[in-house]
Amino acid sequence: MGHFYRYIRGDRAVIVFGKRAGVLGVVDSAVFQRTLDYPDDYSPGYHVVLVDDPVVTVRWDQVKGV
């Protein structure tokens, strides 16, 4: 089973839910690994460079383009 990543490096995005909900950032890369809010599961997601923190890893469904 494959997964289609919607965003690419440089796309502006906001995190829609989780520990960093509402924070604006820029997508750095698409990944398949553990994430900030789901540390026990491997999931498709993104590294997102945030305004207030260096980089977080979030699941694909936690990100919305702006």
Buried (B, 14 or more C-beta within 10 A) or exposed (E): EEEEBBBEEEBEBBBEEBEBEEBBBBBBBBBEEBBBBBEEEEBBBBBBBBEEEEEBBBBBEBBEEE
